[in-house]
Amino acid sequence: MKYTNTVKGIFISRPNRFIAEVEIDGEIKICHVKNTGRCKELLINGVTVILEKNESGTRKTEYDLVAVYKGDELINIDSQAPNKVVFEWLSEGKAFDGITLIKPESRYKNSRFDFYIETENRKIFAEVKGVTLERDGVVLFPDAPTERGVKHINELTDAKENGYEAYIFFVVQMKKCKYFTPNEKTDPEFAKALRNALSRGVKVMALNCNVNERGFDICGEIEKRI
């Protein structure tokens, strides 16, 4: 996945979850933050951030904040990007052989999963979660309690028990990491639901990514400790 026009800036502040003040070429700009999560360990005054310039001319904000440097590691925080890179990854045949259908935003009972996938003899529902929280090389999800995430996991488990294959793809939006684990301290219900799903046949994959200032893509699977 690639961005069309990116620039560097210096993060100043985040007045609310939707916008940030960023210094670009000596001028303070109000930018849209493409992640409504907390990101408080990343968006710290003075850090270097990457922004995509919006060329439409119809929006109030000229730039979208899409990535941030944590030391020398670039972390993508664009919450829309994980689904895009997973779609590319699926389309390139890197996840499943012989795919005949990839349907984004597919409904199952009371949920809308990120993908429904078919091969000649497989029917698969998949949910995608972007991971931006890192502590000492360990990556965790979620960074805030998520009732919606628990609901999705439980309904994926239901789909598995009704004859579908079910996958959760944790897209780690950085490259350097040791392993993935659920953030039990922040959301014990999510961790419990994930362990239950795993024990009942839902497949869980943690995928790290090559991230650069122009975009990122999936580069491999990392260790999980669930």
C-alpha positions as CSV (number, residue, x, y, z in Angstrom):
1,M,0.0,0.0,0.0
2,K,1.4,3.4,-1.0
3,Y,0.5,7.0,-0.3
4,T,0.6,9.4,-3.1
5,N,2.1,12.6,-1.6
6,T,3.9,12.5,1.8
7,V,5.7,15.1,3.9
8,K,7.5,15.2,7.2
9,G,6.4,17.3,10.2
10,I,6.9,17.8,13.9
11,F,4.0,16.9,16.1
12,I,2.9,19.6,18.5
13,S,-0.4,18.6,20.2
14,R,-3.6,16.7,19.7
15,P,-6.6,18.9,20.8
16,N,-9.0,16.0,20.2
17,R,-8.9,12.5,18.8
18,F,-9.6,13.7,15.3
19,I,-7.0,16.5,14.8
20,A,-3.4,17.3,15.6
21,E,-1.3,20.5,15.4
22,V,1.8,19.8,13.3
23,E,4.6,22.0,12.3
24,I,5.3,21.6,8.6
25,D,8.1,23.8,7.0
26,G,8.0,26.2,10.0
27,E,4.2,26.7,9.8
28,I,1.6,25.2,12.2
29,K,-1.0,23.2,10.4
30,I,-4.2,21.5,11.7
31,C,-4.1,17.9,10.4
32,H,-6.6,15.0,10.5
33,V,-5.4,12.1,12.6
34,K,-6.2,8.8,10.8
35,N,-6.6,6.9,14.0
36,T,-9.1,7.6,16.7
37,G,-7.3,5.5,19.3
38,R,-5.2,6.9,22.1
39,C,-1.7,6.6,20.6
40,K,-0.5,8.5,23.6
41,E,2.8,6.6,23.8
42,L,3.5,7.7,20.2
43,L,2.0,11.2,19.7
44,I,4.4,13.1,21.9
45,N,5.3,16.8,21.5
46,G,8.4,17.0,19.3
47,V,8.3,13.7,17.5
48,T,8.7,13.4,13.7
49,V,5.5,12.4,11.9
50,I,4.6,11.6,8.3
51,L,1.6,13.2,6.7
52,E,-0.2,12.6,3.4
53,K,-1.2,15.8,1.6
54,N,-4.8,15.8,0.5
55,E,-5.1,17.2,-3.0
56,S,-8.9,17.3,-3.3
57,G,-9.2,20.9,-2.0
58,T,-12.7,20.2,-0.5
59,R,-11.7,19.2,3.0
60,K,-11.1,21.5,6.0
61,T,-7.7,19.8,6.7
62,E,-5.0,19.7,4.1
63,Y,-3.0,16.8,5.6
64,D,-3.7,13.4,7.1
65,L,-1.3,12.2,9.9
66,V,-0.5,8.6,9.0
67,A,2.8,7.6,10.7
68,V,5.1,8.5,13.5
69,Y,8.7,7.9,14.4
70,K,9.3,6.2,17.8
71,G,13.1,6.6,18.1
72,D,14.4,5.2,14.7
73,E,11.3,3.0,14.2
74,L,8.6,4.2,11.9
75,I,5.1,3.1,13.0
76,N,2.1,3.5,10.7
77,I,-1.0,4.6,12.7
78,D,-3.4,4.9,9.8
79,S,-6.4,2.8,10.9
80,Q,-7.7,2.3,7.4
81,A,-4.4,1.0,6.1
82,P,-4.4,-2.6,7.6
83,N,-7.5,-3.6,5.6
84,K,-5.8,-2.2,2.4
85,V,-2.6,-4.2,2.9
86,V,-4.5,-7.4,3.8
87,F,-6.6,-7.0,0.6
88,E,-3.3,-6.7,-1.4
89,W,-1.8,-9.6,0.5
90,L,-4.8,-11.8,-0.2
91,S,-5.0,-10.7,-3.8
92,E,-1.4,-11.7,-4.3
93,G,-2.1,-15.2,-3.1
94,K,0.2,-15.0,-0.1
95,A,-2.4,-16.1,2.4
96,F,-4.4,-18.8,0.7
97,D,-3.9,-20.8,-2.5
98,G,-6.5,-20.6,-5.3
99,I,-8.7,-17.7,-4.1
100,T,-11.7,-17.2,-6.3
101,L,-13.5,-14.5,-4.3
102,I,-12.5,-11.7,-1.9
103,K,-15.4,-9.8,-0.6
104,P,-14.7,-6.9,1.8
105,E,-17.2,-5.9,4.5
106,S,-19.2,-9.1,4.5
107,R,-22.1,-9.6,6.8
108,Y,-22.5,-12.6,9.1
109,K,-25.5,-12.6,11.5
110,N,-25.1,-9.4,13.6
111,S,-21.6,-8.6,12.5
112,R,-19.9,-7.2,9.5
113,F,-16.5,-8.9,9.1
114,D,-13.7,-7.3,7.2
115,F,-13.4,-10.1,4.6
116,Y,-15.2,-13.1,3.2
117,I,-12.9,-15.3,1.1
118,E,-13.6,-18.3,-1.0
119,T,-11.4,-20.9,-2.7
120,E,-12.7,-23.9,-4.6
121,N,-13.4,-25.8,-1.4
122,R,-13.0,-23.2,1.4
123,K,-15.3,-20.5,2.8
124,I,-13.5,-18.1,5.2
125,F,-14.4,-15.1,7.3
126,A,-11.6,-12.9,8.4
127,E,-11.3,-9.9,10.7
128,V,-8.4,-7.5,10.7
129,K,-7.0,-5.6,13.7
130,G,-4.3,-2.9,13.3
131,V,-1.6,-3.0,16.0
132,T,0.3,0.2,16.9
133,L,1.1,-0.4,20.6
134,E,4.7,-1.5,21.4
135,R,6.4,-1.9,24.7
136,D,10.0,-3.2,24.8
137,G,9.6,-5.0,21.5
138,V,6.3,-6.6,22.5
139,V,3.3,-5.6,20.5
140,L,-0.1,-5.5,22.0
141,F,-3.8,-5.1,21.1
142,P,-6.0,-3.3,22.0
143,D,-4.7,0.0,23.3
144,A,-8.1,0.8,24.8
145,P,-11.1,-1.4,25.8
146,T,-13.1,-2.6,22.8
147,E,-16.5,-4.1,23.2
148,R,-16.8,-4.2,19.4
149,G,-13.6,-6.2,19.1
150,V,-14.9,-8.8,21.7
151,K,-18.2,-9.0,19.7
152,H,-16.4,-9.7,16.5
153,I,-14.3,-12.4,18.1
154,N,-17.3,-14.1,19.5
155,E,-19.1,-14.1,16.2
156,L,-16.1,-15.4,14.4
157,T,-16.1,-18.3,16.9
158,D,-19.8,-18.8,16.0
159,A,-19.0,-18.8,12.3
160,K,-16.3,-21.4,12.8
161,E,-18.8,-23.6,14.7
162,N,-21.2,-23.2,11.8
163,G,-18.9,-24.6,9.1
164,Y,-16.8,-21.7,8.0
165,E,-13.1,-21.2,8.5
166,A,-12.4,-18.1,10.7
167,Y,-9.2,-16.0,10.9
168,I,-8.1,-13.0,12.9
169,F,-5.2,-11.1,11.3
170,F,-3.4,-8.8,13.7
171,V,-1.5,-6.4,11.3
172,V,1.5,-5.1,13.3
173,Q,2.1,-1.6,11.7
174,M,5.9,-1.8,12.3
175,K,8.7,-4.2,11.6
176,K,10.8,-4.5,14.7
177,C,9.0,-6.6,17.3
178,K,9.6,-9.7,19.4
179,Y,6.1,-11.2,19.6
180,F,2.4,-10.3,19.8
181,T,0.2,-10.7,22.8
182,P,-3.3,-9.5,23.8
183,N,-3.3,-6.5,26.1
184,E,-4.8,-8.2,29.0
185,K,-4.2,-5.4,31.5
186,T,-6.1,-2.9,29.4
187,D,-8.9,-5.3,28.2
188,P,-9.1,-8.6,30.0
189,E,-12.4,-9.4,28.2
190,F,-10.7,-9.2,24.8
191,A,-7.9,-11.4,25.9
192,K,-10.4,-14.0,27.3
193,A,-12.5,-13.9,24.1
194,L,-9.3,-14.3,21.9
195,R,-8.1,-17.4,23.9
196,N,-11.6,-18.9,23.8
197,A,-11.7,-18.4,20.0
198,L,-8.3,-20.0,19.6
199,S,-9.3,-23.0,21.6
200,R,-12.4,-23.4,19.4
201,G,-10.6,-23.4,16.1
202,V,-10.3,-19.8,15.1
203,K,-6.9,-19.2,13.5
204,V,-4.9,-16.2,14.7
205,M,-2.1,-14.7,12.7
206,A,0.2,-11.8,13.8
207,L,1.8,-10.2,10.8
208,N,4.5,-7.6,10.9
209,C,5.2,-5.1,8.1
210,N,7.8,-3.3,6.2
211,V,6.9,0.4,6.9
212,N,8.4,3.4,5.1
213,E,7.4,7.0,4.7
214,R,5.4,6.2,1.5
215,G,3.4,3.2,2.8
216,F,3.8,-0.4,4.0
217,D,3.2,-4.0,3.2
218,I,3.1,-7.3,5.1
219,C,6.4,-9.0,5.3
220,G,5.9,-12.1,7.5
221,E,4.3,-13.8,10.5
222,I,5.7,-13.3,14.0
223,E,5.4,-15.2,17.3
224,K,2.2,-15.1,19.3
225,R,1.9,-15.5,23.0
226,I,-1.8,-15.9,23.7
